[in-house]
Amino acid sequence: QVQLVESGGGLVQPGGSLRLSCACSGFVFSTYAMRWYRQPPGKERELVAFITGDGRLTNYADSVKGRFTIFRDNDKNTVYLQMTSLESEDTAVYYCNTVMSRSRQYWGQGTQVTVSS
């Protein structure tokens, strides 16, 4: 059974940092690319960051480039999102995701990040 479990969200002041984690199980983690998405209040879900299975390639939404870093530990079956210089616009529910085929993709339950003073 594939499971993705996010953690690490919370309330942070503008300019602060948070590290999100997504612990994965039920599949060969190192085989699959991973993604972080977010859904701000009242808006659609958007792709934030991507990392290949071996961790060598990453890509980011323009809005987070230079502030967020995606990385993974294949020994721990965990993908991370390090977020720095947080802004109020980063407030959202953050989800990790993996796509195994056209008909098989999986999501975590999400973790809330609120950036506010």
Buried (B, 14 or more C-beta within 10 A) or exposed (E): EEEBBBBBBEEBEEEBEBEBBBBBEEBEBEEBBBBBBBBBEEEEBEEBBBBBBEBEEBBBBEEBEEBBBBBBEBEEBBBBBBBBEBBEEBBBBBBBBBEEEEEEEBBBEBBEBBBEE
